[in-house]
Structure formats: structure tokens, C-alpha cells
Amino acid sequence: RRKETTYIQTWHGTPLKKMLFDLDEIHGRDEGYVERVTNAIQQWSVLLSPSPYATNIFRSAFQYSGPVVESGYPRNDLFFTANNEATLERIRTQLQLPEDKKVILYAPTFRDHQSLGKGKFYFDYPFDFDRVAEALGDEYVFLIRTHVLVTKKPKIPAQHREQFIDVTAYPDIQELYLITDLLITDYSSVFFDFANMNRPMMFYAYDLDLYRDTLRGFYLDYYNDLPGPILETEEALLHALSDIPRLTKMYQAQLDTFRATYGPMEDGFAASRVVDAYFGTNQQVRAEALDLLEQPDGSYSV
């Protein structure tokens, strides 16, 4: 970047799975991956963070010593500013969703060992569509959004394409959260953002041992720190889908604690804080303000 350019790295999630320099071994990436990422990190003027938890991990995983501003994530502001009937109707209309159906969003991450090369991956749906449809009944539509790096996946069976809808091409997953009544994920960071909606989530971890012990590993205790049931088999998933109201009540207190711990700055004003700090008209005031905000560890708190 040019010296006069400010490069604000907004990142794309709160870490659950281990990353980059915190990994003992990197799977599914080409030989130059670490060098490319390292070069990119050196271009950052500042890194945004949603919490002290995330800040500590970013510094370790990226070996980054530059400014970190714990501002919250600007992209999550819409949970507080755009959660209205007009927006919800626009999204549902664009996806052609029936008005009387509740929404389940299935958003899994990619698997590092399912590599196609050149940063692309494949993914197989880890459930039987007939059985999931039977467990859901007529109350829900089931949206599927695979990871951006997944370029090869099986098609949804033709007989299920009214209830199961691939929304991977929808441009903004944050908007999908607005219409989602229940999130199902695995090891993706999506649940940290979705927690701001204060709605239930489940974790379908059908390959937990492989992912935790070989592919990535976690920063959190997967069994005890996540704000929803851990489902390690298809049978467990089906049972949970038939018991959503009870599970929602069971995990509400844990979800409240989780949201306060890992998203304390998420309040709808993250973008304003960042703009005021970095694009204010009085650059001298901005510089003095950042000096005052700098913490002993080199991070910033806005």
C-alpha cells in the first residue's frame, strides 16, 4: 500500500478454529500460502476486533504487532439498524420464501482435507434429505450456505428443492441472519455473529474428532463454551430438529453469557466508531485520540 493510505482490515469473524501460526500443521493449502498471508498482514494499518478474546488470538495467529481497535464489527451493525419489516420482506421476497415458513440456516465451514487445490474445496452434505425433511415437517424451510472456498458440492435432490434452498450465492450472509430463526453450523465463526440475533443455534459436528485433533483444533472448549447443543451424529441432529422449542429454552442463559463475552462491542455503532477514529476531518485530534486509546499491549480500545 502507499504510505499515505490507511488500510483498515475488518476481518471476517471471531476465531473458534485455530489459524495460521497457531497451527502445528497446515492442511489443504499450497506451498506459498503462509508467505502470501504474511505479506498481506504487513500491509495492514489497523486490525478491527470485536473483543479482547479475539484481539489476543489475532496477535498470536497472525504474529501481528500493529494497532488493533476493539470497535466491534461494522458489518454487524445491521443487526441493530436494519432489523425491520421492510428489510425482512425484501430478503424473503428475493429468496422467494413462503410467508408462513420459519427459516433454518445451515452454514458449515470447509474441511481442510477436502481440497481441490488452488484454495478450492469440495463438500458433501452430511445428512439424508428425506430424513431431515421428515423431522422438520411443514413448519420450516432449510437454507444451505456453504463456505466461499467450497466450489464443488452435490445438488439438492429435485424432490426437496422447495424446502431446501441453496443460498450460497446470496451476496450478504449478515442479511440471511436477519430472517433466520435457527442456525445450524459446525466450526465456522458464523455463530459468533449470529449470537447478536439472540436466537437459537445448533452445532452439527459429525467429524469433530478429525477436525479438532487433526485438521485445526480450537481456541475454545467445544463441548462447554458453545451456546447450543453439540450434535455428533445424524440421529442426534434429527432428534434436535424435532425438539427445537425445548432446546431453545435450555440454552438461552448460556447464549446470553456468550453474547456478552464475545461480542461486547456489538451495538450498531461499530462503523461510526471506526469512521470517527480514522476518517475524521481533524487529523490532529484523531492522532491525539488514538494515542490516548493505546493500551499497554499495543492494542486500542475505542
Secondary structure, 3 states (H helix, E strand, C coil): CCCCCCCEECCCCCCCECCHHHCCCCCCCCCCHHHHHHHHHCCCCEEEECCHHHHHHHHHHHCCCCCEEECCCHHHHHHHHCCCHHHHHHHHHHHCCCCCCEEEEECCCCCCCCEEECCEEECCCCCCHHHHHHHHCCCEEEEECCCCCEEECCCCCHHHCCCEEECCCCCCHHHHHHHCCEEEECCCCHHHHHHHHCCCEEEECCCHHHHHHHHCCECCCHHHHCCCCEECCHHHHHHHHCCHHHHHHHCHHHHHHHHHHHCCCCCCCHHHHHHHHHCCCCHHHHHHHHHHHECCCCCEEC
